[in-house]
Amino acid sequence: MRWCLIRPQIWIGTIEVYFADSETPSVWKPAFTTVTTWACNSEEFKQKCTRMLDSYGWKLLGIERANPVSDEDEFSEETEDMLERTKSNPNAIIYGTFHTYPKM
């Protein structure tokens, strides 16, 4: 990973992941979740998400949105908690609830 030329900020993004079902590990499911972490740019945000997912054996399918957090932004209680935990830990990569897609 490259060193930042600017001061890192807390970033938030919605990512799509592919994870193994705990009941049937051979079955992989897509889901999306919110991630908060310190980053200098979108590439570093993506690298941190990939590293976190790899540590669980999961895969990154894509990033829907990723931006630095603004003071004007409003978030749910769960996301506010994630942001507070991220603020206190410069190494944090926090993910929220996994939202799976309904079966068709």
C-alpha positions in Angstrom: 0.0 0.0 0.0 1.2 3.5 -0.8 1.7 6.2 1.7 -0.9 9.0 1.7 0.2 12.4 0.5 -2.9 13.8 2.3 -4.2 13.2 5.8 -6.4 10.1 5.9 -10.1 10.6 6.5 -12.9 8.3 7.6 -14.5 6.8 4.5 -17.9 5.1 4.2 -19.1 2.9 1.4 -21.6 0.3 0.4 -20.0 -2.8 -0.9 -21.3 -6.0 -2.5 -19.8 -9.2 -1.3 -19.9 -12.9 -2.0 -19.7 -15.1 1.2 -20.1 -18.7 2.1 -23.3 -19.7 3.8 -22.5 -20.9 7.4 -25.0 -23.8 7.1 -23.8 -24.9 3.7 -20.2 -23.7 3.2 -20.2 -24.9 -0.5 -23.0 -22.4 -1.2 -21.9 -18.8 -1.9 -24.4 -15.9 -1.5 -24.2 -12.3 -2.6 -25.0 -9.6 0.0 -24.3 -5.9 0.6 -23.1 -4.1 3.6 -21.7 -0.7 4.8 -18.0 -0.4 5.6 -16.2 2.4 7.5 -12.4 2.8 7.6 -9.7 5.4 7.4 -8.4 6.0 3.9 -6.8 8.6 1.7 -8.7 7.8 -1.5 -11.1 5.3 -3.1 -8.3 3.0 -4.1 -7.1 2.6 -0.5 -10.8 2.1 0.6 -11.1 -0.7 -1.9 -7.8 -2.3 -0.8 -8.8 -2.3 2.9 -12.2 -3.8 2.0 -10.6 -6.5 0.0 -8.1 -7.3 2.8 -10.8 -7.5 5.4 -13.0 -9.7 3.2 -10.1 -12.0 2.3 -9.4 -12.6 6.0 -12.8 -14.3 6.2 -12.5 -16.1 2.9 -15.1 -13.8 1.3 -14.9 -11.9 -2.0 -15.5 -8.3 -3.0 -18.0 -8.1 -6.0 -18.1 -4.3 -6.2 -18.3 -1.0 -4.5 -21.6 0.9 -4.9 -20.5 4.2 -3.2 -17.4 5.2 -1.3 -16.8 8.7 0.0 -15.2 10.5 2.9 -17.7 11.2 5.7 -18.9 14.7 5.8 -20.2 16.6 8.9 -23.4 17.2 7.0 -24.1 13.5 6.5 -26.8 11.8 8.6 -26.7 8.1 9.4 -28.6 5.3 11.1 -27.9 4.4 14.7 -25.9 1.3 13.5 -23.8 3.4 11.1 -23.2 6.1 13.8 -21.9 3.4 16.1 -19.6 2.1 13.3 -18.2 5.6 12.7 -17.6 6.1 16.4 -15.6 2.8 16.6 -13.7 3.8 13.4 -12.8 7.3 14.9 -11.1 5.7 17.9 -9.1 3.1 15.9 -6.9 4.2 12.9 -6.6 0.5 11.9 -10.3 -0.2 11.9 -12.2 -1.7 9.0 -15.8 -2.0 10.3 -18.6 -3.7 8.5 -22.3 -3.6 9.3 -25.2 -5.9 8.8 -25.1 -8.2 5.8 -28.2 -7.7 3.6 -28.8 -10.7 1.4 -30.9 -10.7 -1.7 -34.3 -12.5 -1.6 -34.6 -15.9 -3.3 -36.6 -15.7 -6.5 
